[in-house]
């Protein structure tokens, strides 16, 4: 048996008792053989270590690979969690939105009579129907005043008549009709256009249509009209509805 065969059987762990005794004798007597044996032994250790490391890496990579069933469960769990989170956020968002009816009650107030006092000073030039309409308006007889203002607008197209008719209709809780009346006033009229935008916005708030109120409030808030502060405040309060 050659020394190479002896080494091979040692590393394969197939040495007999006699062969094991011979190996020990050669290691003790032959320095070159002993050095070669030590080298081969270290080489075998390195090979085994490398093989074990490769095997461990392979096992680790297999463990890291997601299994089919857990992936499905995780995917659905993430979807369920996302839906739950979206629901919670939506509920919180809704809870943060102010009540529109409350806002309307907070900001609505009847517009003062800014036309009749001027008219009263020149009664000889004014139709008595105008005076009658404002007298009823100041007495809070809004249903009677509304009829008068409607008649005045039909005969004169006067913006003030449409404006005060719209206010009367809001006082009578006829919001949709108030909107129609107030929409008759165009930006050409400097005196009643901005107030009409304010009361239109309030009407939409009352009607639970805040998105329609937003641009109207912005128009008033960006102006120098005395209502701009109230418009700015209300605008900020209904922004959550955007």
Buried (B, 14 or more C-beta within 10 A) or exposed (E): EEBEEBBBBBBEEEBEEEBEEBBEEBBEEEEEBEEBBEEBEEEEEEEEEEEEEEEEEEEEEEEEEEEEEEEEEEEEEEEEEEEEEEEEEEEEEEEEEBEBEEBBEBBBEBBEBEBBEEBBEEEEEBEEBBBBBBBBBEEEBBEBBBBBBBBBBEEEEBBBBBBBBBBBBBBBEBBEBBBBBBEBBEEEBEEBBBBBBBBBBBBBBBBEBBEBBBEBBBBBBEBEBEBBEBBBBBBEBBEEBE
